[in-house]
Amino acid sequence: MMIKNNKMKSILVFGGGGALLFLFSWLHLFQSAGTYTSKIVLEAVMFQGDTVQHEIVRSIYLPRIAIGILAGASLAVAGVLFQTLTKNPLASPATLGVNAGAYFFVVLGAVLLPTAFFTNGFVMAFAGGALAAILVFVMSGGFHATPVKMALAGMILTLLFSSLTSIFQIFYETETSGLFLWGNGSLVQQDWRGVLFAIPILILVTCVALLLSGKMDILLLGEEKAASLGENIKQTQVVLFILAVGLTATTVSVVGPIGFVGLIAPHLMRLIGFRKHRPLILASLLWGANILLFADILGRVLDPTLKEVPVGSVTALIGAPWLIYLIFRHRSMFRRTNETMTLGGSNRKKRIPYKWLIVLGLAGLVISFIFGVVASGQGLQWAETWQALTNPDNHGLRFIVLELRMSRVLVALVCGLLLAMSGLIFQGILRNPLADPSVLGVTAGAGMGAILVLFLFTNISVALLPVGAIAGAVLAIAIVLILGWKLSFQPSALALIGIAVSSFASAIIQLFITRFNMNAAGALTWLSGSTYATGFPELQLYLLIPLLILLPVSFIYMKRLNVLGLGEDEAVNLGENVSQTRIVLAIIATVAAASSVAAVGTIGFVGLVAPHLARLLSGYDNRKIYGLSLLFGGILLVVADTFSRVILFPKEIPSGLVVALIGAPLFLWLMNRQHNR
C-alpha cells in the first residue's frame, strides 16, 4: 500500500481526503434532513430563510457534522502523539484507558460538583485522562514497559473505569442522567457551544504539535541518539503528554468516549507511506474526521429509525477488526517480548495442607451462602429467615426468603462454579495465565448470541436462549483460537485478540438494543452481569444440567490438563492426544461459560480470579486446584450478589460490576507479577 510518488500521495491523501470529507458532510446533512427539500437545506447552509426547518438544520444538523469532524480530527492527532510518546503502535486514547478515565471523571464531576459541572467538564476529563495514562504507564512497568503490556494494562483499566462509571450512574441516576448517552459516544448537538469550545483547542494543539514535529521525528530514533543531538527529551515528552491528554479530554467532555479512531487514522496514513510527523499529523487529522463522520453515517444506515445508534459502537465495529489486523502486522513485537508465560503455583515451603484448604473453602462457601440468604436491605434477618424455613404457613415470608433470596443465591453459586471451571480450563489448555472467558471474548460472544436469538426469533421460547448463547460463545472462541494459533498462542496476543472480539460483540449487542428499541436500562443491566430477578426457573433452564454433566467430566480431564501443562512435546511423548484433549476441554469451558451468560448475563473475571487464588494456595496440580477454584468462584459470586443487593439498597449494582472492581486490579497485578518473574 506504500505510495512512493510524493506528489501522487499528497493528491490522494489531502485532495481525496478533502473531497471525501465534503461528500460525507453533504451525505450526513441530507441523511439528517430526511424529508426536507434540497432547497431548504441549501438555504439553511447559506444562512438564508428563517423557518423552523431552516433553524433546525442550522442549530442541530450542522453542529453535529462540525463536532464529528472536530472529534475525529482530535482523536486522530491524539493517537499520533500517544504512539510517538510511548513508541507503541497499539497506543491510542482508547487502548491506553485515557478515554475511560476521562469519562469517569466527567461523571464524578457531575455528581460531586453539579453546579460547576458545565464549566469544569474539561478540567475533570483532563484530570481523569491524565490519571489513567499515568496509571497505565506505572502498571505496565514504567520505563521498562513493552507496547503489549501497555495496551493490555490500558484495556483492563478501561474495564475498571467503566465499571466505576456504571456504579456512579446507577447510584446517582438523576445527577448523571444527561451523561448516559455519552457513555458510548454520541455526536448529538443542540447548539454550537460544543463546536466553539473544541475549535480553539484543536487548532492550538495541532499548531504546537506541528512545531514539535521535528523533535518527534528525533524522538523515534531513541533516547540516546536524541540526547546526543542535544534534545531535551523529558521536556518534549511532558509537552506531548499534555497535548495528547488535552485533545482526548476535549473530545470526551463534548461527545463522550469514542474508541479506535485514534488507532485507525495514524496507521492508515503510515500504511500509505507517511513517516515524518508534520505530514503524518495533518493527514491523520483529515482522515480521522472522515472516519468518524463515516461511522455516524453508517450508524444511521444500520438504524434507519434514527433512534440514535451510539457512534462509539460503530467505530468499535470498524476498529476491532483493525486492532486484530495491527496485532498481526506487528506480530514480531510479541516475539521480542519473549512472553513465555506459564502457569505457576505457590512456591511457599509452609503451605496449608490441602484437606484443610478444602474444609476452609467449604466453610467459607456455607457462610457466604447463609449470609446471602439472611441479608436484605434491612440488614441481617436471622429470625425472619428461620421462621420462613420452619413455618410453612407463613407464605409471604417464605416467598421472600426462598423464592426471592435463596433461589437467587443458588443461581449466583452455580454460575460462580461454572465460570471458575471455564477459567481454569482455558488457562490450562492455552497455558495462558491471562485467559478468562470474558478476556477471551467468550462471555461477550455468548451475550451476542443470546440477544440475536431474542430479536431474530421473537416468538421463540426462552428455554432456547442457551442455544443462542452457546452458538455465540463457540463462534467467539473459535475466532480467538484460530487467530491465536497463527500467533503461536502468545499470551498477550491472545488476550488482545479476545478483547477485540469482545469489543466487536458488545458493539453488535448495543446496535441491536437500539435498533429493536429494547428496554435499554434492563438490557444494559443484563449485559453488566446481574443476578437480579433470577431464581429457580433460571436454575432449571440454564444451569443444573450443564453443571451435573460438566462437573464430573471436567474433573476426569484434570489429569490430562496436568500433562498439557508440561508442554506439547512432552505431552505427546507421554502418549497424550493433545488436539483431542484440547478440543474436548475447550468445548466444556465454552459451554460452562455460555450457560452462565444465558442465566445472568456477561459476568467477567470470576474465571480469572478463582483459579489463580486456588493455584497460589495449593500449588501446581490441577486436580487440587480444581476443587478450590470452584469453591472460590462460588464464594466470589455469592458475595458479589449479596453486596450488590444490600450496599445501595433499594438500588442494586449488577453483580458483574462488583466482580470487575475486584477482578480488574487483580488482573493487572497478576500480569505484572508474571512479567517480573
Helices and strands as residue ranges (DSSP letters): H 6-10, I 11-15, H 16-33, H 38-45, H 52-56, I 57-61, H 62-86, H 98-112, H 117-139, G 142-144, H 147-171, G 177-184, H 193-211, H 213-219, H 223-228, H 233-255, H 261-272, H 277-302, H 311-329, H 331-336, H 354-374, E 375-376, E 379-380, H 382-390, H 395-398, I 399-406, H 407-430, H 442-456, G 462-464, H 465-486, H 491-515, H 520-528, H 536-538, I 539-543, H 544-556, H 558-564, H 568-573, H 578-600, H 606-618, H 622-646, H 655-676
